[in-house]
Amino acid sequence: MNQYAKTMNEGSEIKHILLFTLPLLFGNLFQQFYNVVDSVIVGRYLGSNALAAVGATGSITYLFYTLCIGLSVGTGILIAQHFGAGNENNVRKLIVNSSYVVVVFGIVMTIISIALAPDLLRLLETEEEIFDDAVCYMRIACSGTLAVAAYNWINSVMRSLGNSTIPLVFLIVASVVNVGLDLLFVLVFGMGVGGAALATVIAQGTAAAGSIIFAFAKFPQFRLTREHIRPDIKTAANCISKGVPLALQYAFISVSMIYLQRTANTFGVTVTATYTATMRVEQLIQQPFISLSTAVSTFTGQNLGAGLLDRCVRGYRKSMVAMICFAVLMLGVFMLFSGNIVGFFVTEPEVIAIGDVALKLSACFYVFLGTIHVTRGLLNGAGDVSYAMLNGFVEVIGRIGFATVLSLIPEIGCWAVWATSGLTWFITGLMSYIRYKRGHWKGHGISVKDPV
């Protein structure tokens, strides 16, 4: 076994999961650091209107990103299971053919997102005073969709092979690049929100290129023959069949977030800026949940591929305990310091006051948010992708339904934006746990003899 590719089929379940989670967490935090730097520099040096313009693009830009990311995650499920089963030939075929799929989707999403940026932002009812900046930011950010797709693809492949450390190294380098270019483009060159977007695109491209070069140099699974690099329609179709439901799950969630962004926009620029600031904070808070989910997914994929069902169950239960401890800790932190945290992003007293209450409200539902992520990790790792679309659909119904109803109640007002998220987490988390208990996911393992 190569030192860079490792199985998790023996030893302590929670030790494997937590050791795998830590580099993922640091990597995800550095990735979110791109967004934090954008928000801090834009909010403090260009003002709350510019911050609102950046925030107004977040949900819809993420929609295009996730269509590519979902394909990468689906491929990772297949690679983890075949790697756990010891089928190296299938692993190589999956790596190659998934790269073809991701590149094609990345190019298509780039063209569509850039062309439709103004129309989509008008559909979101983006305020005229921030509209031009929002279009500029979105077009530049979406021009880097292929870089985002490439990085998430190589990251997914490495994770499925048991390595969550190498991508972190390149993200650290990329984060330094991002900070430097942010300051250069915005403060020195005066490029406005477009400069912040360009800095993030270049940083993502740096992480993708570095990771791919390293993988080909060090991972034996990337030592390919002419047979491996030949496009295989069946293998590509398998990648798509696993990836599309996950892509649609992410897309559904993105659509629901777009609707919630639209709801926030209807309350004016102050609420839009507050929502942007609180979303940046919550994106950071979600990283431990997301990292743990990814670790559970890889752990489940490898062990289910090896036929070790009991290890999957034990890993899930212990991960749920770890998640609950973190959720309770964060509840305490936000009850004490939420106003100070929002003040890190903006200086306007009204925005800080609204954000203080909003973060406390959201924190009450973090246990349900964590349940979604950990359970989704197990189900995705097991290849139960049919549930992924249902999961995403429920989030759409929840966010659109709650936002529509709550925003019409005068006594609730703008708080409908944050209450909607919490209530949606509650119903989605409950449904995810029910799916786990029913055990349908247990029948999705593969055999070492399975073709791809």
Buried (B, 14 or more C-beta within 10 A) or exposed (E): EEEBBBBBBEEEBBEBBBBBBBBBBBBBBBBBBBBBBBBBBBBBBBBBBBBBBBBBBBBBBBBBBBBBBBBBBBBBBBBBBBBBBEBBEBBBBBBBBBBBBBBBBBBBBBEBBBEBBBEBBEEBEBBEEBBBBBBBBBBBBBBBBBBBBBBBBBBBBBBBBBBBBBBBBBBBBBBEBBBEBBBEBBEEEEBBBBBBBBBBBBBBBBBBBBBBEBBEEBBEBBEBEEEBBEEBEEBBEBBBEBBBBBBBBBBBBBBBBBBBBBBBBBBEBBBBBBBBBBBBBBBBBBBBBBBBBBBBBBBBBBBBBBBBBEBBBBBBEBBBEBBBEBBEEBBEEBEEEBBEBBBBBBEBEEBBBBBBBBBBBBBBBBBBBBBBBBBBBBBBBBBBBEBBBBBBBBBBBBBBBBBEEBBEEEEBEBBBBBBBBBBBBBBBBBBBBEBBEEEBBEEBBBEBEBEB
